[in-house]
């Protein structure tokens, strides 16, 4: 499994969790931002 595949898998899992956890579009936006930050942090390492 490549690093890119692993990152996409993690991103998909976070997205699934974000979509199931929020009730409003504002909440969805915040959840997506958090996921994006985590992916960027992992990519920069």
C-alpha positions as semicolon CSV with decimal commas, in nm:
position;residue;x (nm);y (nm);z (nm)
1;X;0,000;0,000;0,000
2;X;0,147;0,334;-0,099
3;X;0,149;0,641;0,118
4;X;-0,097;0,810;-0,117
5;X;-0,340;0,519;-0,096
6;X;-0,315;0,516;0,282
7;X;-0,375;0,893;0,297
8;X;-0,682;0,861;0,076
9;X;-0,813;0,578;0,292
10;X;-0,767;0,787;0,606
11;X;-0,931;1,086;0,438
12;X;-1,227;0,871;0,338
13;X;-1,270;0,740;0,691
14;X;-1,254;1,091;0,837
15;X;-1,504;1,214;0,578
16;X;-1,740;0,930;0,664
17;X;-1,713;1,015;1,031
18;X;-1,762;1,385;0,964
19;X;-2,071;1,325;0,754
20;X;-2,229;1,100;1,013
21;X;-2,147;1,329;1,306
22;X;-2,272;1,670;1,197
23;X;-2,630;1,792;1,173
24;X;-2,591;2,120;0,987
25;X;-2,400;2,251;0,687
26;X;-2,198;2,475;0,920
27;X;-2,099;2,172;1,122
28;X;-2,007;1,987;0,803
29;X;-1,780;2,274;0,698
30;X;-1,600;2,270;1,031
31;X;-1,560;1,892;1,018
32;X;-1,418;1,907;0,665
33;X;-1,171;2,178;0,770
34;X;-1,048;1,963;1,058
35;X;-1,000;1,666;0,826
36;X;-0,814;1,885;0,578
37;X;-0,577;2,010;0,847
38;X;-0,502;1,657;0,964
39;X;-0,431;1,540;0,609
40;X;-0,203;1,840;0,549
41;X;-0,015;1,769;0,872
42;X;0,038;1,407;0,777
43;X;0,141;1,499;0,422
44;X;0,402;1,748;0,546
45;X;0,569;1,491;0,772
